[in-house]
Amino acid sequence: MRADRLVSLVLLLRQRGRMTANELAGELEVSTRTVLRDIEALSTAGVPVYADRGRHGGFSLLPGFRTELTGLNHDEALALLTAGAARGEQVFGLGTALASAMRKVVDALPEAHRAGLGAAATRFLVEPETDLLSRRLITEGVSSAVMGEVRHAVLAGRKLRFHYVAPDREPRWHTVDPIGLVTVRERTYLLATASGNDRTYRVSRMSIAEALPESAERPAQVDLDRIWAERTARFLSEHRLAVRVRVDLTRREDLLKNVRAVRAEEPDAQGWVRLDVAFEDLRHAVWAIWQLDAAAEVLAPEELRAALRDRAATLMARYEGSGRASRPPTQPSSSSDSSSQRVSRSATDASSSPSSSPSTPRPT
């Protein structure tokens, strides 16, 4: 709609300052002639847009001009409210600020939009605490104090000092130059450098954090997508136990919770998928695959297949036999010899019956 485009044009000029007609056309995905018509329409409506002639010219707003229009249509406002319905702690500890922003957005909307948005937003639920099988979503706990200090150091460009508790290692203090924060699969990571070396830390493992007054040594511009991709590739190239496995699609997420990395995935027959994953070591892989019971099949490496086979054999041997405790012989009763013989024959028949032989238990 043209009204949305006019608001977008005003917001572009307000946020970026002077822009040429070609730049505005590229941002708005229209022709320069359409941009010139929109500029004329804004001027006619009283918006103080003026043109600078010359080589470095362009269009600008009068300094200090602000508009109370939010520029949000119904779907845009609904998208914001839906995003805000997710648990705030997932947004780098900005849950309170997000809720406040949502209230301001709703309050600033025209009455025609505001009336139906509240009811519409209740029709969407984003990431509830449990899934359809009542499995709780596992999220990492990060204290608001730690997240606040980390966030401040990242945004203000300050060095960060924190106490880090990593598994199987002694807790220790680190001082780093923070680059940015990344949240993925309910985990938040700090990308940083220490003495010029790349470092990546789980924020949930920080027990104490403090933004220092010293400025961080880092580039002025940052491309977090590129940095994250590079560090992910480097992590995957490290020595891990590579495993190819088939898994029932209904148990895929259970597997992914326990792997170190996923290198490839492709569909398989009968509702299964094949994945190339990485584990810390053989012990880690055996433990994770065993949790899936018969819903997974390791295709490679052979050492993992052998380890699972040995574990299953050990379990089967443990449960072989009737599993009944031996009973002491009973004393002969005063019944007749014929009755004793009938009882004896019945016991013999029962012991040889197929129904009384133990079934082989399935590994659990």
Contacts in CASP RR format, 6 or more apart in sequence:
PFRMAT RR
TARGET T0000
AUTHOR 0000-0000-0000
METHOD contacts of the structure
MODEL  1
MRADRLVSLVLLLRQRGRMTANELAGELEVSTRTVLRDIEALSTAGVPVY
ADRGRHGGFSLLPGFRTELTGLNHDEALALLTAGAARGEQVFGLGTALAS
AMRKVVDALPEAHRAGLGAAATRFLVEPETDLLSRRLITEGVSSAVMGEV
RHAVLAGRKLRFHYVAPDREPRWHTVDPIGLVTVRERTYLLATASGNDRT
YRVSRMSIAEALPESAERPAQVDLDRIWAERTARFLSEHRLAVRVRVDLT
RREDLLKNVRAVRAEEPDAQGWVRLDVAFEDLRHAVWAIWQLDAAAEVLA
PEELRAALRDRAATLMARYEGSGRASRPPTQPSSSSDSSSQRVSRSATDA
SSSPSSSPSTPRPT
1 73 0 8 1.000
2 38 0 8 1.000
4 71 0 8 1.000
4 73 0 8 1.000
5 28 0 8 1.000
5 30 0 8 1.000
5 38 0 8 1.000
6 38 0 8 1.000
6 41 0 8 1.000
6 42 0 8 1.000
7 69 0 8 1.000
7 71 0 8 1.000
8 27 0 8 1.000
8 28 0 8 1.000
8 71 0 8 1.000
9 24 0 8 1.000
9 28 0 8 1.000
9 35 0 8 1.000
9 38 0 8 1.000
9 39 0 8 1.000
9 42 0 8 1.000
10 42 0 8 1.000
10 47 0 8 1.000
10 61 0 8 1.000
10 67 0 8 1.000
10 69 0 8 1.000
11 71 0 8 1.000
12 19 0 8 1.000
12 24 0 8 1.000
12 27 0 8 1.000
12 28 0 8 1.000
13 19 0 8 1.000
13 49 0 8 1.000
13 59 0 8 1.000
13 60 0 8 1.000
13 61 0 8 1.000
14 61 0 8 1.000
14 65 0 8 1.000
14 66 0 8 1.000
14 67 0 8 1.000
17 60 0 8 1.000
17 61 0 8 1.000
18 52 0 8 1.000
18 57 0 8 1.000
18 58 0 8 1.000
18 59 0 8 1.000
18 60 0 8 1.000
19 27 0 8 1.000
19 58 0 8 1.000
19 59 0 8 1.000
19 60 0 8 1.000
20 57 0 8 1.000
20 58 0 8 1.000
20 59 0 8 1.000
21 32 0 8 1.000
21 35 0 8 1.000
21 36 0 8 1.000
21 39 0 8 1.000
21 58 0 8 1.000
21 59 0 8 1.000
22 32 0 8 1.000
24 32 0 8 1.000
24 35 0 8 1.000
24 59 0 8 1.000
25 31 0 8 1.000
25 32 0 8 1.000
25 34 0 8 1.000
25 35 0 8 1.000
28 34 0 8 1.000
28 35 0 8 1.000
39 49 0 8 1.000
39 51 0 8 1.000
39 59 0 8 1.000
42 49 0 8 1.000
43 49 0 8 1.000
47 61 0 8 1.000
47 65 0 8 1.000
47 67 0 8 1.000
48 61 0 8 1.000
48 62 0 8 1.000
48 65 0 8 1.000
49 59 0 8 1.000
49 60 0 8 1.000
49 61 0 8 1.000
49 62 0 8 1.000
50 59 0 8 1.000
50 60 0 8 1.000
50 61 0 8 1.000
50 62 0 8 1.000
51 57 0 8 1.000
51 58 0 8 1.000
51 59 0 8 1.000
52 58 0 8 1.000
52 59 0 8 1.000
52 60 0 8 1.000
68 108 0 8 1.000
70 77 0 8 1.000
70 105 0 8 1.000
70 108 0 8 1.000
70 109 0 8 1.000
72 80 0 8 1.000
72 105 0 8 1.000
72 109 0 8 1.000
72 113 0 8 1.000
73 113 0 8 1.000
74 113 0 8 1.000
74 117 0 8 1.000
77 105 0 8 1.000
77 106 0 8 1.000
77 109 0 8 1.000
77 113 0 8 1.000
77 117 0 8 1.000
78 117 0 8 1.000
78 120 0 8 1.000
78 121 0 8 1.000
80 102 0 8 1.000
80 105 0 8 1.000
81 102 0 8 1.000
81 105 0 8 1.000
81 106 0 8 1.000
81 117 0 8 1.000
81 118 0 8 1.000
81 121 0 8 1.000
82 121 0 8 1.000
82 124 0 8 1.000
82 126 0 8 1.000
83 126 0 8 1.000
84 98 0 8 1.000
84 99 0 8 1.000
84 102 0 8 1.000
84 126 0 8 1.000
85 121 0 8 1.000
85 124 0 8 1.000
85 125 0 8 1.000
85 126 0 8 1.000
86 126 0 8 1.000
86 127 0 8 1.000
87 95 0 8 1.000
87 127 0 8 1.000
87 139 0 8 1.000
88 94 0 8 1.000
88 95 0 8 1.000
88 98 0 8 1.000
88 99 0 8 1.000
89 95 0 8 1.000
89 139 0 8 1.000
89 141 0 8 1.000
89 142 0 8 1.000
90 127 0 8 1.000
90 139 0 8 1.000
90 183 0 8 1.000
90 186 0 8 1.000
91 98 0 8 1.000
91 183 0 8 1.000
92 147 0 8 1.000
92 151 0 8 1.000
92 181 0 8 1.000
92 183 0 8 1.000
92 188 0 8 1.000
93 142 0 8 1.000
93 144 0 8 1.000
93 147 0 8 1.000
93 148 0 8 1.000
93 151 0 8 1.000
94 151 0 8 1.000
106 114 0 8 1.000
106 117 0 8 1.000
106 118 0 8 1.000
107 114 0 8 1.000
109 117 0 8 1.000
127 137 0 8 1.000
128 137 0 8 1.000
129 136 0 8 1.000
129 137 0 8 1.000
130 136 0 8 1.000
130 137 0 8 1.000
131 137 0 8 1.000
137 186 0 8 1.000
138 186 0 8 1.000
138 257 0 8 1.000
139 186 0 8 1.000
140 186 0 8 1.000
140 187 0 8 1.000
140 188 0 8 1.000
140 202 0 8 1.000
140 203 0 8 1.000
140 204 0 8 1.000
141 204 0 8 1.000
142 188 0 8 1.000
142 203 0 8 1.000
142 204 0 8 1.000
142 206 0 8 1.000
145 209 0 8 1.000
146 162 0 8 1.000
146 203 0 8 1.000
146 206 0 8 1.000
146 207 0 8 1.000
146 208 0 8 1.000
146 209 0 8 1.000
147 188 0 8 1.000
147 203 0 8 1.000
148 209 0 8 1.000
149 160 0 8 1.000
149 162 0 8 1.000
149 209 0 8 1.000
149 210 0 8 1.000
149 211 0 8 1.000
150 160 0 8 1.000
150 162 0 8 1.000
150 178 0 8 1.000
150 181 0 8 1.000
150 190 0 8 1.000
150 203 0 8 1.000
150 206 0 8 1.000
150 209 0 8 1.000
150 211 0 8 1.000
151 181 0 8 1.000
152 158 0 8 1.000
152 211 0 8 1.000
153 159 0 8 1.000
153 160 0 8 1.000
153 178 0 8 1.000
153 209 0 8 1.000
153 211 0 8 1.000
153 212 0 8 1.000
153 216 0 8 1.000
154 160 0 8 1.000
154 178 0 8 1.000
154 179 0 8 1.000
154 180 0 8 1.000
154 181 0 8 1.000
154 190 0 8 1.000
156 211 0 8 1.000
157 178 0 8 1.000
157 215 0 8 1.000
157 216 0 8 1.000
157 218 0 8 1.000
158 178 0 8 1.000
158 211 0 8 1.000
158 212 0 8 1.000
158 213 0 8 1.000
158 214 0 8 1.000
158 215 0 8 1.000
158 216 0 8 1.000
159 175 0 8 1.000
159 176 0 8 1.000
159 177 0 8 1.000
159 178 0 8 1.000
159 211 0 8 1.000
159 212 0 8 1.000
159 214 0 8 1.000
159 215 0 8 1.000
159 216 0 8 1.000
160 175 0 8 1.000
160 176 0 8 1.000
160 177 0 8 1.000
160 178 0 8 1.000
160 190 0 8 1.000
160 192 0 8 1.000
160 209 0 8 1.000
160 210 0 8 1.000
160 211 0 8 1.000
160 212 0 8 1.000
160 216 0 8 1.000
161 173 0 8 1.000
161 174 0 8 1.000
161 175 0 8 1.000
161 209 0 8 1.000
161 210 0 8 1.000
161 212 0 8 1.000
162 173 0 8 1.000
162 174 0 8 1.000
162 176 0 8 1.000
162 201 0 8 1.000
162 206 0 8 1.000
162 207 0 8 1.000
162 208 0 8 1.000
162 209 0 8 1.000
162 210 0 8 1.000
163 171 0 8 1.000
163 172 0 8 1.000
163 173 0 8 1.000
163 206 0 8 1.000
163 207 0 8 1.000
163 208 0 8 1.000
163 209 0 8 1.000
164 171 0 8 1.000
164 172 0 8 1.000
164 173 0 8 1.000
164 174 0 8 1.000
164 201 0 8 1.000
164 205 0 8 1.000
164 206 0 8 1.000
164 207 0 8 1.000
165 171 0 8 1.000
165 205 0 8 1.000
165 206 0 8 1.000
165 207 0 8 1.000
166 205 0 8 1.000
171 207 0 8 1.000
174 194 0 8 1.000
174 199 0 8 1.000
174 201 0 8 1.000
175 194 0 8 1.000
175 212 0 8 1.000
176 190 0 8 1.000
176 192 0 8 1.000
176 193 0 8 1.000
176 194 0 8 1.000
176 199 0 8 1.000
176 201 0 8 1.000
177 192 0 8 1.000
177 193 0 8 1.000
177 194 0 8 1.000
177 196 0 8 1.000
177 216 0 8 1.000
177 217 0 8 1.000
177 218 0 8 1.000
178 190 0 8 1.000
178 191 0 8 1.000
178 192 0 8 1.000
178 216 0 8 1.000
178 218 0 8 1.000
179 191 0 8 1.000
179 192 0 8 1.000
179 193 0 8 1.000
179 218 0 8 1.000
179 222 0 8 1.000
179 224 0 8 1.000
179 227 0 8 1.000
180 190 0 8 1.000
180 191 0 8 1.000
180 192 0 8 1.000
180 222 0 8 1.000
180 224 0 8 1.000
181 188 0 8 1.000
181 189 0 8 1.000
181 190 0 8 1.000
181 191 0 8 1.000
181 203 0 8 1.000
182 188 0 8 1.000
182 189 0 8 1.000
182 191 0 8 1.000
182 224 0 8 1.000
182 228 0 8 1.000
183 189 0 8 1.000
187 202 0 8 1.000
187 204 0 8 1.000
188 202 0 8 1.000
188 203 0 8 1.000
188 204 0 8 1.000
189 200 0 8 1.000
189 201 0 8 1.000
189 202 0 8 1.000
189 203 0 8 1.000
190 200 0 8 1.000
190 201 0 8 1.000
190 203 0 8 1.000
191 198 0 8 1.000
191 199 0 8 1.000
191 200 0 8 1.000
191 224 0 8 1.000
191 227 0 8 1.000
191 228 0 8 1.000
191 231 0 8 1.000
192 199 0 8 1.000
192 200 0 8 1.000
192 201 0 8 1.000
193 199 0 8 1.000
193 217 0 8 1.000
193 218 0 8 1.000
196 217 0 8 1.000
198 231 0 8 1.000
198 234 0 8 1.000
200 231 0 8 1.000
200 235 0 8 1.000
235 261 0 8 1.000
236 261 0 8 1.000
236 263 0 8 1.000
236 278 0 8 1.000
240 260 0 8 1.000
240 261 0 8 1.000
240 278 0 8 1.000
240 279 0 8 1.000
240 280 0 8 1.000
241 278 0 8 1.000
241 279 0 8 1.000
241 280 0 8 1.000
241 281 0 8 1.000
241 282 0 8 1.000
241 284 0 8 1.000
241 285 0 8 1.000
241 301 0 8 1.000
241 304 0 8 1.000
242 263 0 8 1.000
242 276 0 8 1.000
242 277 0 8 1.000
242 278 0 8 1.000
242 301 0 8 1.000
243 276 0 8 1.000
243 277 0 8 1.000
243 278 0 8 1.000
243 279 0 8 1.000
243 285 0 8 1.000
243 289 0 8 1.000
243 298 0 8 1.000
243 300 0 8 1.000
243 301 0 8 1.000
243 304 0 8 1.000
244 274 0 8 1.000
244 275 0 8 1.000
244 276 0 8 1.000
244 298 0 8 1.000
244 299 0 8 1.000
244 300 0 8 1.000
245 255 0 8 1.000
245 274 0 8 1.000
245 275 0 8 1.000
245 277 0 8 1.000
245 289 0 8 1.000
245 296 0 8 1.000
245 297 0 8 1.000
245 298 0 8 1.000
245 299 0 8 1.000
246 268 0 8 1.000
246 272 0 8 1.000
246 273 0 8 1.000
246 274 0 8 1.000
246 296 0 8 1.000
246 297 0 8 1.000
246 299 0 8 1.000
247 255 0 8 1.000
247 272 0 8 1.000
247 273 0 8 1.000
247 275 0 8 1.000
247 292 0 8 1.000
247 295 0 8 1.000
247 296 0 8 1.000
247 297 0 8 1.000
248 271 0 8 1.000
248 272 0 8 1.000
248 292 0 8 1.000
248 295 0 8 1.000
248 296 0 8 1.000
249 271 0 8 1.000
249 272 0 8 1.000
249 273 0 8 1.000
250 295 0 8 1.000
251 292 0 8 1.000
251 295 0 8 1.000
251 296 0 8 1.000
252 273 0 8 1.000
252 275 0 8 1.000
254 291 0 8 1.000
254 292 0 8 1.000
255 275 0 8 1.000
255 277 0 8 1.000
255 288 0 8 1.000
255 289 0 8 1.000
255 292 0 8 1.000
255 296 0 8 1.000
256 262 0 8 1.000
256 277 0 8 1.000
258 284 0 8 1.000
258 287 0 8 1.000
258 288 0 8 1.000
258 291 0 8 1.000
259 277 0 8 1.000
259 278 0 8 1.000
259 279 0 8 1.000
259 288 0 8 1.000
260 277 0 8 1.000
260 278 0 8 1.000
260 279 0 8 1.000
260 280 0 8 1.000
260 284 0 8 1.000
261 277 0 8 1.000
261 278 0 8 1.000
262 275 0 8 1.000
262 276 0 8 1.000
262 277 0 8 1.000
262 278 0 8 1.000
263 276 0 8 1.000
263 277 0 8 1.000
263 278 0 8 1.000
264 275 0 8 1.000
264 276 0 8 1.000
265 273 0 8 1.000
265 274 0 8 1.000
265 275 0 8 1.000
265 276 0 8 1.000
266 273 0 8 1.000
266 274 0 8 1.000
267 273 0 8 1.000
267 274 0 8 1.000
268 274 0 8 1.000
274 299 0 8 1.000
279 285 0 8 1.000
279 288 0 8 1.000
282 303 0 8 1.000
282 304 0 8 1.000
282 307 0 8 1.000
285 304 0 8 1.000
285 307 0 8 1.000
286 304 0 8 1.000
286 307 0 8 1.000
286 308 0 8 1.000
286 311 0 8 1.000
289 296 0 8 1.000
289 298 0 8 1.000
289 304 0 8 1.000
289 308 0 8 1.000
290 308 0 8 1.000
290 311 0 8 1.000
293 363 0 8 1.000
293 364 0 8 1.000
294 362 0 8 1.000
298 304 0 8 1.000
298 305 0 8 1.000
298 308 0 8 1.000
311 363 0 8 1.000
312 363 0 8 1.000
315 361 0 8 1.000
315 363 0 8 1.000
316 360 0 8 1.000
316 361 0 8 1.000
316 363 0 8 1.000
319 361 0 8 1.000
320 358 0 8 1.000
321 358 0 8 1.000
322 358 0 8 1.000
323 358 0 8 1.000
332 340 0 8 1.000
333 340 0 8 1.000
350 356 0 8 1.000
END
